[in-house]
Amino acid sequence: MHGKCQEPSSSPTNTGHDVRPCFGYAGRAASDEKKSRCGVPPPDLDPQHAALRPLTDITPPCSEKLRLAQYPSSPAISNLVQQRPGFRTVKLPRATLSYRRSRCFPYFKLLHRCSRPFLTQPAASSRAYHLSKSLDSSINQRQASPTPPPTMSENQAAWLPKKGAYPLEVKEAPYTAPGPGQLVIKNAAVAINPVDWAIQKPGIPTMSYLKYPAILGDDVAGEVVAVGPGPVGELFRVGDRVLGCAAGQDKRCNDAVQGAFQTYPVLQSIQTAKMPDNIAYEAACVLPLALSTAASALFLDEYVGLAYPTSPRAEPNGHTVVIWGASTSVGSCAVQLARSAGYDVIATASPKNFDYVRRLGAKAVFDYRSKTAVADILKAIDGRPCAGAVALGAQSMGPCLDIVGAAPGVTGKDGAKKRKFVTQISGPVNPEALAEATALTFVGLIFQFVWFGISTAVRARVRGVQYKFVWGSDLVETDLAAHIYNTYLPAALASGEFVPAPEPHVVGHGLDKIQDAFELCKKGMSAKKVVVSL
């Protein structure tokens, strides 16, 4: 049994057998193998390291399968397993098995420590150690990337060093390994939202909590380079193409390492979705914040409270929903989400974007500037139940309150009438007006906000409609986030039922172009979103 170890075959078969390694002498690793590229040297071997740790009691946390990762400086470990009648032969050149967490790799590892391969014995041998089937499966099915983790010098970010600082400063940022429920991606593209440049100038009072120096941004798309412990390992693997909503500037997080505008951001798995190969990163990155905002506005119980979207699409339920401002990034997502949930969408947009909104799934589209828009929409609803409305745009709340108040409401399964509701996404002025505000004009804007709040409250009470301003990350406190990002979106993108919209407008390549992208976004764009490739 302790003869020469046979070379492994190129294609392992019959992976149901247990691996039961038996060790002889474990010598010292060669001196040129002592340090990996990631800068963490393996410990010198002593008698305590000469044998394999028993692995019978190892249970991966939350059923996450163990990963196989190699020290970059050691010979490549491939084709590890050979199946022979009665027992399995496993050869690890200059390696011994060890189960631990590494500071440089956020994976479970098989570390290269020994000077000679080990042999295996039949399953009946009393000398054998037992490796769990989850590890056996991961060896055959899920090898992690051999690429070493990035260093601080490799991770760059566009920093906002203090409130109001201009321009953004591109410099090194710390690389942070993912924790439970997190992953790290290598960023390929980011999109710009009005909230990004508004934080820089003039600033948003509701984001006074933001810690500085800060890394801004929400919308990212790229390739997974590290996966944290726990169930997240069942959803994502190193090398997956994903899009995600970075949580760095959200109040629940408020952490620069999770900001979007850096090479290696940390993402929350519940706001990260796999994407098919036929969708470019520049197209995919337009979605995340808009998708989260639209989903929160439509499906959370504290807002409109629609049934969740599905892929394939749900059968039409005969109810309508109004999306005012459907050609915006949030509106584009809202139209598609509501349609996937089985609702007929009645939308508004400028006439030049009518065809665009219809392609997204709206049943009827009207000019939001028209004096007869409210009457036209009520005619299109035609007495059917209206589940609610999403108000996008500076002058959208009044018309939406009028429409929802006049249209028939939705009746629940118990026969009771459900509340009438409008989700507010925009304030009384457009973001572009905030960008051009001076100290003098800003005082006038404050009065506009005060008057808007009073008049909206009175109008809603008269119409019998409830309303609330939505925060784009509200969905993370419910099961909606995981449903949208981990279940619905990957399937809907793959089938083509949901498409990245609006179209990306790529302004350049590199983090140093983000400030230029801010300036372009301030001017406003119709049915397009400003994007920077990385």
Backbone torsions as a table, in degrees:
resi	resn	phi	psi	omega
1	MET	NA	-23.5	-177.5
2	HIS	-101.7	33.1	174.9
3	GLY	-75.4	-171.2	-177.1
4	LYS	-65.6	135.6	179.6
5	CYS	-70.6	132.2	-178.5
6	GLN	-80.4	151.2	179.2
7	GLU	-68.2	140.0	-179.8
8	PRO	-71.5	151.8	176.6
9	SER	-80.5	165.7	-175.4
10	SER	-79.9	-18.2	-178.0
11	SER	-136.8	100.6	-179.9
12	PRO	-62.8	146.7	179.3
13	THR	-132.7	166.8	174.5
14	ASN	49.1	63.6	-171.8
15	THR	-75.6	7.1	-177.0
16	GLY	-76.9	-12.6	-177.7
17	HIS	-77.5	151.7	174.5
18	ASP	-79.4	149.7	173.1
19	VAL	-94.5	124.0	-176.3
20	ARG	-127.9	83.6	-174.9
21	PRO	-78.1	148.3	175.9
22	CYS	-129.9	133.1	-173.1
23	PHE	-108.5	144.3	165.5
24	GLY	-99.1	-138.9	-179.6
25	TYR	-67.7	136.9	176.5
26	ALA	-113.9	102.8	-175.5
27	GLY	-84.9	-175.2	-178.7
28	ARG	-80.2	141.4	178.7
29	ALA	-70.8	152.9	177.6
30	ALA	-61.6	149.0	-174.7
31	SER	-62.2	-32.2	-178.9
32	ASP	-76.5	-2.1	179.4
33	GLU	-103.2	3.2	-169.2
34	LYS	-77.3	-17.2	-175.8
35	LYS	-132.1	131.4	179.8
36	SER	-89.4	169.1	179.7
37	ARG	-64.4	-25.2	-179.1
38	CYS	-81.8	2.5	170.1
39	GLY	88.4	7.0	-179.3
40	VAL	-111.1	106.3	-177.7
41	PRO	-75.0	138.4	173.6
42	PRO	-68.4	150.2	-177.9
43	PRO	-68.4	148.2	173.8
44	ASP	-61.1	144.2	-177.8
45	LEU	-78.8	139.3	171.9
46	ASP	-134.5	179.1	-178.1
47	PRO	-55.1	-28.0	179.4
48	GLN	-69.6	-23.6	-179.3
49	HIS	-97.9	2.6	-171.6
50	ALA	-77.1	-15.2	-179.1
51	ALA	-122.4	159.0	178.9
52	LEU	-74.4	134.6	176.0
53	ARG	-65.1	140.2	174.2
54	PRO	-62.4	133.0	-176.5
55	LEU	-113.7	12.2	-176.4
56	THR	-66.6	-26.9	-175.2
57	ASP	-97.8	10.0	-178.4
58	ILE	-86.2	121.1	174.4
59	THR	-122.0	118.3	-178.8
60	PRO	-57.9	136.1	-179.3
61	PRO	-60.6	134.4	177.0
62	CYS	54.2	34.8	176.2
63	SER	63.6	17.8	177.4
64	GLU	-73.6	131.6	178.4
65	LYS	-70.8	142.8	177.7
66	LEU	-68.6	153.7	-179.7
67	ARG	-109.5	155.7	175.4
68	LEU	-109.4	123.2	178.8
69	ALA	-137.4	143.1	-175.8
70	GLN	-108.3	151.3	170.5
71	TYR	-68.3	127.6	-173.0
72	PRO	-59.9	-27.9	-175.4
73	SER	-82.7	-12.2	-179.3
74	SER	-87.9	164.0	177.7
75	PRO	-58.8	146.9	-178.4
76	ALA	-61.1	134.0	176.1
77	ILE	-98.0	111.1	179.5
78	SER	-144.3	161.6	-179.5
79	ASN	51.3	52.7	-168.7
80	LEU	-72.8	-30.6	-164.5
81	VAL	-115.4	132.3	174.8
82	GLN	-123.6	129.2	179.6
83	GLN	-95.8	125.5	173.8
84	ARG	-127.2	159.6	179.6
85	PRO	-56.8	124.4	174.3
86	GLY	94.0	-34.1	179.8
87	PHE	-158.3	167.9	-176.8
88	ARG	-112.7	138.3	176.5
89	THR	-106.0	128.1	179.0
90	VAL	-123.5	128.4	-179.9
91	LYS	-120.3	121.8	175.0
92	LEU	-119.8	102.4	-179.8
93	PRO	-57.9	124.3	178.7
94	ARG	49.1	47.3	-175.7
95	ALA	-140.8	149.6	168.4
96	THR	-134.2	155.3	-175.1
97	LEU	-84.1	135.2	176.5
98	SER	-147.7	138.2	-176.3
99	TYR	-108.0	115.1	-179.9
100	ARG	-163.2	166.8	171.1
101	ARG	-95.0	137.6	-179.6
102	SER	-106.0	147.3	177.3
103	ARG	-71.3	-29.8	-175.1
104	CYS	-93.8	-27.5	175.2
105	PHE	-117.1	126.7	177.5
106	PRO	-84.2	41.4	178.1
107	TYR	-125.5	164.7	166.7
108	PHE	-76.5	141.8	-168.8
109	LYS	-124.9	156.5	162.5
110	LEU	-109.5	107.5	-172.0
111	LEU	-89.2	145.3	-179.3
112	HIS	-87.6	103.0	-175.5
113	ARG	-125.0	-27.9	-170.3
114	CYS	-95.6	164.8	-177.2
115	SER	-95.4	-3.3	-177.8
116	ARG	-149.8	156.3	-179.7
117	PRO	-69.0	162.2	176.0
118	PHE	-108.6	165.1	-176.8
119	LEU	-110.8	163.9	176.3
120	THR	-119.3	153.6	177.1
121	GLN	-119.3	163.4	176.2
122	PRO	-57.7	160.4	-175.4
123	ALA	-60.2	-23.5	-176.6
124	ALA	-79.0	-10.6	-174.3
125	SER	-65.3	134.4	179.6
126	SER	-77.1	-15.4	-178.7
127	ARG	-84.5	-11.8	-171.9
128	ALA	-75.6	148.5	170.5
129	TYR	-99.6	151.2	-175.2
130	HIS	-106.6	126.4	171.7
131	LEU	-100.6	135.6	-178.0
132	SER	-62.8	155.9	-178.5
133	LYS	-66.0	-24.6	177.8
134	SER	-66.1	-37.0	176.0
135	LEU	-70.5	-41.5	178.1
136	ASP	-58.3	-41.5	-179.9
137	SER	-67.4	-40.2	-177.4
138	SER	-68.2	-31.9	177.5
139	ILE	-61.0	-40.8	-175.6
140	ASN	-84.7	-25.6	-169.3
141	GLN	-115.8	-27.9	-167.9
142	ARG	-139.0	75.0	175.0
143	GLN	-82.7	134.6	179.3
144	ALA	-76.1	163.6	-179.3
145	SER	-63.9	137.4	177.2
146	PRO	-76.8	-3.6	-178.3
147	THR	-68.0	129.7	179.9
148	PRO	-66.6	155.6	179.1
149	PRO	-66.5	151.9	-180.0
150	PRO	-65.4	157.2	173.3
151	THR	-104.4	174.4	-179.7
152	MET	-60.8	-36.5	-178.8
153	SER	-68.6	-23.3	179.8
154	GLU	-85.1	-25.7	179.4
155	ASN	-90.0	119.1	178.7
156	GLN	-115.5	153.5	-179.3
157	ALA	-145.9	153.9	171.2
158	ALA	-93.5	100.8	-172.9
159	TRP	-88.2	143.2	164.3
160	LEU	-104.5	96.3	-169.9
161	PRO	-65.4	-31.6	178.2
162	LYS	-155.0	167.8	-178.0
163	LYS	-60.9	128.5	178.9
164	GLY	80.6	1.6	-179.0
165	ALA	-63.8	143.1	-179.1
166	TYR	-149.3	132.8	-5.0
167	PRO	-84.2	-177.8	172.6
168	LEU	-62.0	148.2	-179.2
169	GLU	-107.2	119.3	178.4
170	VAL	-90.8	116.8	179.9
171	LYS	-158.5	-177.9	-176.3
172	GLU	-62.6	150.2	175.0
173	ALA	-137.5	149.3	-179.7
174	PRO	-67.2	140.5	171.1
175	TYR	-86.7	127.8	-177.5
176	THR	-117.7	126.7	177.2
177	ALA	-70.2	149.4	-177.4
178	PRO	-73.7	145.1	173.3
179	GLY	-95.3	-169.8	178.2
180	PRO	-57.8	134.1	179.5
181	GLY	75.3	13.6	-177.5
182	GLN	-125.2	165.0	172.2
183	LEU	-148.0	160.9	177.1
184	VAL	-116.1	137.0	177.1
185	ILE	-119.6	155.7	166.5
186	LYS	-90.9	113.4	-172.7
187	ASN	-66.1	133.4	177.2
188	ALA	-113.2	-24.9	180.0
189	ALA	-162.5	147.0	176.4
190	VAL	-132.2	150.4	176.3
191	ALA	-113.4	154.5	-177.0
192	ILE	-105.0	133.6	174.5
193	ASN	-114.8	152.6	179.9
194	PRO	-54.5	-31.9	-179.9
195	VAL	-62.6	-27.5	-177.6
196	ASP	-65.2	-54.6	-178.5
197	TRP	-75.1	-24.1	178.9
198	ALA	-67.8	-30.2	175.9
199	ILE	-66.0	-38.2	-179.7
200	GLN	-71.2	-42.4	179.1
201	LYS	-158.5	125.8	-1.2
202	PRO	-86.9	1.1	-176.5
203	GLY	100.4	153.6	-179.1
204	ILE	-114.6	120.7	-177.2
205	PRO	-54.8	-35.5	-178.5
206	THR	-71.8	-8.2	177.1
207	MET	-111.1	31.0	177.2
208	SER	-67.4	-14.8	179.2
209	TYR	-74.8	-13.1	-170.9
210	LEU	-60.4	131.9	178.7
211	LYS	-85.8	141.7	178.0
212	TYR	-119.1	147.4	-0.1
213	PRO	-68.3	148.2	-174.4
214	ALA	-122.9	152.2	169.7
215	ILE	-113.8	113.9	-173.9
216	LEU	-85.0	-179.0	172.9
217	GLY	103.5	149.6	-179.4
218	ASP	-124.4	-38.5	-167.6
219	ASP	-95.1	118.9	-179.8
220	VAL	-136.6	159.2	170.6
221	ALA	-150.9	139.4	-178.4
222	GLY	179.8	-159.3	-175.0
223	GLU	-113.0	135.0	179.9
224	VAL	-67.7	128.6	177.2
225	VAL	-115.8	-14.3	179.3
226	ALA	-156.8	143.4	-179.5
227	VAL	-127.3	133.0	-179.2
228	GLY	-75.8	173.1	-179.8
229	PRO	-73.2	162.1	177.4
230	GLY	100.1	-167.9	-175.3
231	PRO	-60.4	-18.1	179.6
232	VAL	-56.5	-28.1	179.0
233	GLY	-67.5	-18.2	176.2
234	GLU	-82.4	-16.7	-177.2
235	LEU	-99.8	-36.6	-173.3
236	PHE	-128.9	149.1	176.2
237	ARG	-129.5	156.0	174.2
238	VAL	-59.0	132.1	-178.2
239	GLY	100.1	-11.7	177.9
240	ASP	-64.6	141.7	172.6
241	ARG	-88.7	126.3	-173.9
242	VAL	-139.8	160.8	165.7
243	LEU	-121.7	152.3	-177.3
244	GLY	-158.1	158.6	176.9
245	CYS	-102.5	107.2	-179.4
246	ALA	-69.2	140.1	-172.1
247	ALA	-104.9	11.9	-172.0
248	GLY	-57.7	-36.5	-177.3
249	GLN	-102.1	9.1	174.0
250	ASP	-78.0	144.6	-175.8
251	LYS	-62.5	-30.8	-179.4
252	ARG	-69.4	-21.2	-176.6
253	CYS	-113.0	-65.3	176.4
254	ASN	53.3	55.0	-173.7
255	ASP	-138.2	123.7	-176.0
256	ALA	-62.1	-30.1	-177.6
257	VAL	-66.2	-16.6	177.9
258	GLN	-104.0	13.1	174.6
259	GLY	-74.8	153.8	-173.4
260	ALA	-79.0	-34.3	-169.1
261	PHE	-84.3	63.2	175.9
262	GLN	-152.5	166.3	-175.5
263	THR	-71.3	-39.6	-176.3
264	TYR	-127.0	77.3	178.2
265	PRO	-78.7	151.1	171.7
266	VAL	-90.0	131.2	-179.4
267	LEU	-118.1	151.7	170.8
268	GLN	-83.0	133.9	-175.7
269	SER	-64.1	-29.6	-177.8
270	ILE	-75.4	-7.8	172.9
271	GLN	-121.3	35.0	177.9
272	THR	-132.2	135.9	-177.7
273	ALA	-129.9	140.6	172.1
274	LYS	-69.1	150.7	179.5
275	MET	-133.2	147.4	-178.8
276	PRO	-73.0	162.7	-176.2
277	ASP	-67.0	-22.2	-175.2
278	ASN	-83.5	2.4	178.1
279	ILE	-108.8	124.7	-179.6
280	ALA	-71.9	150.7	177.8
281	TYR	-59.3	-39.3	-178.9
282	GLU	-62.8	-33.2	177.5
283	ALA	-77.1	-40.0	-175.6
284	ALA	-68.1	-33.5	-173.2
285	CYS	-71.4	-7.4	177.1
286	VAL	-73.9	-12.9	-168.7
287	LEU	-86.0	-47.0	-157.1
288	PRO	-51.2	-60.1	-176.5
289	LEU	-64.7	-41.1	178.0
290	ALA	-61.9	-41.0	179.2
291	LEU	-64.5	-46.1	179.3
292	SER	-62.0	-42.0	-179.8
293	THR	-65.9	-47.1	-179.8
294	ALA	-63.1	-42.2	-179.9
295	ALA	-64.8	-43.0	177.4
296	SER	-60.9	-44.9	-177.3
297	ALA	-62.8	-37.1	-174.0
298	LEU	-89.2	-39.0	-163.6
299	PHE	-111.1	-19.9	178.7
300	LEU	-70.4	143.3	-176.8
301	ASP	-63.2	-28.4	-179.2
302	GLU	-77.7	-5.7	176.3
303	TYR	-116.9	-132.7	-176.0
304	VAL	-66.8	-36.6	173.2
305	GLY	74.9	39.1	177.6
306	LEU	-72.3	165.2	171.2
307	ALA	-65.8	146.8	-176.8
308	TYR	-63.9	148.7	176.8
309	PRO	-74.3	155.2	178.8
310	THR	-135.4	159.9	172.2
311	SER	-132.0	116.7	4.6
312	PRO	-63.1	163.2	-175.9
313	ARG	-60.8	147.3	175.3
314	ALA	-69.6	153.7	176.4
315	GLU	-66.0	144.8	179.0
316	PRO	-56.0	134.0	-177.9
317	ASN	-102.8	0.7	178.3
318	GLY	83.4	0.4	178.6
319	HIS	-98.0	154.6	179.2
320	THR	-113.7	158.3	172.7
321	VAL	-141.6	140.7	-176.7
322	VAL	-102.7	127.6	174.7
323	ILE	-115.7	104.6	-179.8
324	TRP	-92.4	114.2	-175.1
325	GLY	96.3	48.2	-170.4
326	ALA	-76.1	-14.1	-179.1
327	SER	-87.9	-3.9	175.4
328	THR	-73.6	170.9	-180.0
329	SER	-64.5	-42.5	177.2
330	VAL	-67.8	-42.3	179.1
331	GLY	-62.0	-38.8	179.3
332	SER	-61.8	-40.1	176.8
333	CYS	-70.9	-40.2	-177.7
334	ALA	-62.4	-40.8	178.8
335	VAL	-59.5	-47.4	-176.8
336	GLN	-69.4	-39.1	179.4
337	LEU	-65.3	-45.4	-179.4
338	ALA	-63.5	-39.3	178.0
339	ARG	-64.6	-40.9	178.9
340	SER	-64.8	-24.3	178.7
341	ALA	-86.7	-2.5	175.5
342	GLY	98.5	13.7	-177.9
343	TYR	-101.2	147.6	172.1
344	ASP	-83.3	127.3	-175.3
345	VAL	-99.4	124.3	171.0
346	ILE	-107.7	123.2	-168.9
347	ALA	-128.3	164.4	170.3
348	THR	-124.8	153.3	177.4
349	ALA	-168.5	175.7	171.5
350	SER	-76.2	151.1	-176.1
351	PRO	-54.1	-33.7	-179.0
352	LYS	-67.0	-16.6	-179.1
353	ASN	-107.3	10.1	-179.2
354	PHE	-57.8	-49.3	-177.8
355	ASP	-62.8	-39.8	178.8
356	TYR	-59.1	-46.5	-177.9
357	VAL	-68.5	-37.4	177.2
358	ARG	-63.8	-38.3	178.9
359	ARG	-63.8	-29.0	178.0
360	LEU	-74.1	-17.8	175.8
361	GLY	127.0	2.8	179.0
362	ALA	-68.8	138.2	-179.8
363	LYS	-79.8	-32.2	177.7
364	ALA	-148.0	145.0	-178.5
365	VAL	-132.7	136.5	-178.5
366	PHE	-130.0	157.1	179.8
367	ASP	-74.7	119.2	-177.2
368	TYR	-68.3	-17.6	179.1
369	ARG	-84.8	-13.3	-176.1
370	SER	-66.9	138.5	177.8
371	LYS	-69.1	-19.0	-179.4
372	THR	-102.5	14.7	-174.8
373	ALA	-58.9	-43.9	-178.6
374	VAL	-63.2	-46.7	179.5
375	ALA	-64.2	-39.4	179.8
376	ASP	-63.9	-40.6	-179.6
377	ILE	-69.4	-41.3	177.5
378	LEU	-62.2	-35.9	176.4
379	LYS	-65.9	-39.3	179.2
380	ALA	-68.7	-33.1	176.8
381	ILE	-65.4	-36.7	170.0
382	ASP	55.3	45.4	174.3
383	GLY	79.1	-0.5	178.2
384	ARG	-77.7	157.2	178.4
385	PRO	-62.9	136.1	176.4
386	CYS	-106.8	117.3	-175.4
387	ALA	-75.8	-17.3	-179.3
388	GLY	147.8	-172.0	-177.4
389	ALA	-145.4	155.3	173.1
390	VAL	-118.4	122.5	-173.5
391	ALA	-103.8	111.8	178.7
392	LEU	-120.0	126.5	-179.6
393	GLY	118.1	154.7	-172.0
394	ALA	-61.6	-35.5	-175.9
395	GLN	-111.9	33.9	-172.4
396	SER	-94.9	-26.0	-173.0
397	MET	-64.9	-44.5	-178.8
398	GLY	-57.6	-55.6	179.2
399	PRO	-58.6	-39.4	-178.8
400	CYS	-65.9	-40.4	176.6
401	LEU	-62.2	-39.6	179.0
402	ASP	-64.9	-43.2	-177.4
403	ILE	-66.6	-51.4	-177.1
404	VAL	-65.7	-35.3	178.4
405	GLY	-66.6	-34.8	-177.1
406	ALA	-86.6	-26.9	-176.9
407	ALA	-78.1	154.5	175.7
408	PRO	-61.5	142.0	178.5
409	GLY	-83.8	176.2	179.8
410	VAL	-93.8	136.8	177.6
411	THR	-98.7	130.6	179.7
412	GLY	-75.5	176.0	-179.3
413	LYS	-64.4	-25.9	179.4
414	ASP	-84.3	2.4	178.8
415	GLY	88.0	-6.0	-179.4
416	ALA	-84.3	146.7	177.3
417	LYS	-72.9	131.8	176.3
418	LYS	-80.5	157.1	179.1
419	ARG	-62.2	152.2	172.9
420	LYS	-93.3	133.9	-170.0
421	PHE	-143.6	142.1	172.7
422	VAL	-124.6	126.5	174.9
423	THR	-90.6	123.1	-179.8
424	GLN	-92.4	126.6	178.5
425	ILE	-114.2	-26.5	-176.9
426	SER	-115.9	155.0	175.1
427	GLY	-89.6	-167.2	-177.0
428	PRO	-75.6	-13.3	178.7
429	VAL	-130.9	153.1	179.0
430	ASN	-74.6	154.8	178.5
431	PRO	-57.5	-31.1	-179.7
432	GLU	-61.6	-33.6	177.7
433	ALA	-67.7	-36.1	176.8
434	LEU	-65.8	-35.3	-177.8
435	ALA	-64.5	-33.3	-176.7
436	GLU	-95.5	2.6	-175.3
437	ALA	-68.5	138.2	172.4
438	THR	-104.8	178.3	179.7
439	ALA	-59.8	-35.9	-178.8
440	LEU	-74.4	-48.6	-177.8
441	THR	-70.6	-23.6	-179.7
442	PHE	-65.6	-31.9	176.4
443	VAL	-62.7	-41.5	177.0
444	GLY	-63.3	-36.8	178.7
445	LEU	-64.9	-35.1	178.5
446	ILE	-62.4	-42.9	177.7
447	PHE	-63.9	-35.7	176.8
448	GLN	-62.4	-41.6	179.1
449	PHE	-65.0	-41.3	180.0
450	VAL	-63.7	-47.8	179.9
451	TRP	-63.4	-39.4	178.5
452	PHE	-60.3	-44.2	-179.4
453	GLY	-62.7	-42.1	-178.7
454	ILE	-69.1	-49.5	-176.6
455	SER	-65.0	-36.7	179.2
456	THR	-66.7	-41.7	179.6
457	ALA	-62.1	-43.0	179.4
458	VAL	-65.3	-45.7	-178.3
459	ARG	-61.7	-43.4	-179.7
460	ALA	-64.0	-40.4	179.9
461	ARG	-64.8	-42.4	179.1
462	VAL	-63.8	-39.3	-177.2
463	ARG	-82.0	-10.8	-178.1
464	GLY	73.5	35.1	-176.2
465	VAL	-121.7	139.0	173.3
466	GLN	-95.6	155.1	179.2
467	TYR	-151.2	161.5	179.2
468	LYS	-162.9	145.0	176.5
469	PHE	-80.8	132.3	-176.9
470	VAL	-95.4	144.0	172.0
471	TRP	-105.8	133.1	-169.3
472	GLY	-60.5	-23.3	-177.5
473	SER	-102.4	13.0	-178.5
474	ASP	-59.7	-27.7	-176.5
475	LEU	-66.6	-19.2	-175.4
476	VAL	-68.8	-17.0	-179.9
477	GLU	-87.6	3.4	179.7
478	THR	-130.5	-179.3	176.5
479	ASP	-78.1	-3.1	-177.8
480	LEU	-64.6	-38.9	-177.6
481	ALA	-58.8	-50.7	-179.8
482	ALA	-64.7	-36.1	179.2
483	HIS	-64.3	-45.7	-177.8
484	ILE	-68.1	-51.5	-171.1
485	TYR	-82.9	-38.6	-173.8
486	ASN	-94.3	-24.6	-175.8
487	THR	-111.8	-60.4	-172.7
488	TYR	-70.9	-54.5	-169.3
489	LEU	-62.8	-46.3	179.2
490	PRO	-56.2	-41.7	179.7
491	ALA	-70.0	-41.4	-178.0
492	ALA	-68.7	-36.6	176.4
493	LEU	-67.3	-41.7	-178.8
494	ALA	-65.0	-35.9	-178.5
495	SER	-85.1	-13.7	-177.4
496	GLY	85.7	3.9	178.2
497	GLU	-70.2	-26.2	176.4
498	PHE	-124.6	130.3	-177.9
499	VAL	-120.9	145.7	175.1
500	PRO	-63.2	123.8	-179.3
501	ALA	-153.5	146.1	5.5
502	PRO	-78.3	-178.3	-179.3
503	GLU	-66.4	138.8	178.0
504	PRO	-75.7	142.5	172.1
505	HIS	-114.5	99.4	-174.5
506	VAL	-81.8	120.5	-175.7
507	VAL	-96.0	-11.7	-179.8
508	GLY	163.2	-172.6	-176.5
509	HIS	-125.1	131.3	175.2
510	GLY	109.8	153.3	-179.1
511	LEU	-61.6	-27.2	-179.8
512	ASP	-70.2	-9.5	178.4
513	LYS	-91.9	-4.4	-176.7
514	ILE	-67.4	-38.6	177.4
515	GLN	-62.2	-40.8	175.5
516	ASP	-61.5	-38.3	178.9
517	ALA	-65.4	-35.8	174.9
518	PHE	-57.4	-47.1	-176.6
519	GLU	-63.0	-39.1	178.9
520	LEU	-69.3	-39.6	-179.8
521	CYS	-64.2	-33.3	178.5
522	LYS	-59.6	-31.6	-177.8
523	LYS	-75.1	-17.0	179.4
524	GLY	86.1	143.8	178.3
525	MET	-138.5	146.0	-179.5
526	SER	-104.4	122.6	177.7
527	ALA	57.1	29.9	174.9
528	LYS	-145.6	160.7	178.5
529	LYS	-134.7	137.1	-176.6
530	VAL	-74.7	131.0	-175.4
531	VAL	-133.4	146.0	172.6
532	VAL	-123.0	128.2	175.9
533	SER	-85.9	151.7	-177.4
534	LEU	-126.7	NA	NA
